[in-house]
Amino acid sequence: GIRMMLEIPIATDNDAVFSLSVNLDDVSVAMRFAWNSRSSAWFLDIESVNGKNNGIRIAEKRLLLGSKNKTLPLGSDLILLKRGVSVESGLDFFNLGSDYILYYADKESVEALKEAI
């Protein structure tokens, strides 16, 4: 089952570019979020001692790194999910971190998510 899903707290403060650092399974991870108005999408750059993943488009209900994971512990990933069923609008400039929550999923959770999404 989904054993370990950690919510990554995001407060955009209506900034088009912002950064945060989180500790995920003892790996310090730097994240930089950027809104691209032309494509109406959020993009993510991630860096850790393990490496970098740049230009990841943040989209709902898919594993964001997959086989390209160079930053997070092996087999783990990030996934964006709606906060609840009442959320009707798609991901936009204003609702990242409120209506849409970014989660860190450990290896076991990723295996469960692969079957669920």
Beta strands, then each sheet from edge to edge (+ up, - down):
strand 1: 5-8
strand 2: 17-24
strand 3: 27-36
strand 4: 41-48
strand 5: 51-57
strand 6: 77-82
strand 7: 100-105
sheet 1: 1+ 7- 6+
sheet 2: 2+ 3- 4+ 5-
end
